[in-house]
Structures are given as C-alpha cells and as structure tokens.
Amino acid sequence: MIEAPKLARNEAGIATVVGILKQRFGERLQTGASVREQHGHTTTWIENQHPDAVVFARSSEEVSEIVRACAEHKVPIIAFGTGTSLEGHVNAAAGGICIDVSQMD
C-alpha cells in the first residue's frame, strides 16, 4: 500500500463542527473508530483516510444544515452513498465530516 500525501487539517474547525453536529444530531453523529474506518474505506492503493465524524442525514434540509456548519468553519465534507468507491472518493485526506445519505428517501 502506498501512503497518500498528508493535507493540512483544520483541527479547531473540526472540533467545533463535531460539537455543533453532536448537539444537533445526537446518536446520528458517530465518532467511533469502526464507523469512521468503514466510511473511509476504498479498494484502491490509497491508505484508509477516515473522516473525523459520520453524520447520518435523513433529509435534504439536514444535509444543508451540515454543509452550512462545515462551510462556516472551513471543514471538509465527504459524501457517502453506498460505499462502493473504487477510486478513493470517500477518503478524508484532510479529515472532516462524512455525510452518509443511506437513510434518506
């Protein structure tokens, strides 16, 4: 496995947004290692670069709310549908928040 280049992380912004989203989404915001690893896993040569948190959105309004919080604090957003990325699309090279849309209608 080849190590991917490291990008600068916005530690303060990430911590702020995780706090905001945890308060708003409760248990639908996950920071456990196994959930984060699953949401950063690809079948490429790139190492797993998991997000700092995963939010399970249930509506487009919730997605908008998450995106606004991340944009305000300059935190990367990673979209996650079914997790079938073959090219590293779900890797969080600079950390960030993964928005899992699997619970949306």
N, C-alpha and C positions, 0 to 999 in steps of 0.2 A: 504494500500500500504506500502510495506517495503522500507525503504530508502537504496539505494545501497551505498557501500563504496565509498568514495571520493578518487580519484587518484590525484597525483601531476600534476599541469598544467604548461605548458611552456608558460607563458604569453608573454614574449618578442618574442619568436619564432612565436607564433600565430599571434601577431600583425604585425610582419614583413611579414609573408606569406600572410595574408589578404591584406596588402598593395600591395604586388607584384602581387597577383592574381587580385585584383580590377583594377589595371592599365592595366593588360593584357586582362582580360575578360569583363570588364565594367559591364553592367547590367546583364550579366550571372553569376556574383558573387552576391549572395544575403546574407544580414546580418539581414534582418527583422525578428522580433520575430515569426510571424506566419509561415514563411517558415522554419525557424530553428526548431520550435516545431514539425512541420509536419515531418521533416526529422529525428527527434529523437524519434518519437512515436512508441511504440510497444504495444502489448496486454498482456504483462507479468506483473508480480508483481513488476518489477523494475520501479522506477520512470523515467519520461522522462528526459533524459540527452542529450540535443540537442547540435549540433555542433556550432562552432563559426561563420561558414560561409558555404554556399552551393554553389558549382560551377556546372553549367550545361554544361558538356562536350559534344562535338559533334563529336569527333574523337579519335582514339587510340593515336594519336600524342598529342592531348590536355591532355588526361589522363596522358601520360608520363610526360608532362611538369608540371602538377600539382603535381604529385608524386615526381619529382625531387626537386621542390621547398620545399615541405613538408619534404622530407628526409634531405635536406641540413640544415634545421632549426629545425630538430627533432620535427616535429609537427605530431600528429596522423592523420590518414586518415580513413575515414569511407566510404565504398562503399554503394551506394543506387541504387537499380534497380527499383522495383515497390512498395516498402514499405510494403511488406507483412510479415515482420519479426514477428515471434511469440515468439522468444527466446531472444530478446534484441540485435540482431545483428547490429542494426543501432544506438544503444546508444553510445554517445560520452563521456565515463566515465572520460576522461581527457581533454575534449574539442577537438578541431581540425577542420579539413576541411572535409566536406562531398562532395564526387564526385557523382553527380546524372548523371547516364548514360541513362536516359529515352529519350534523344534527339539524341542518336546515332543510326546509321543504322546498 
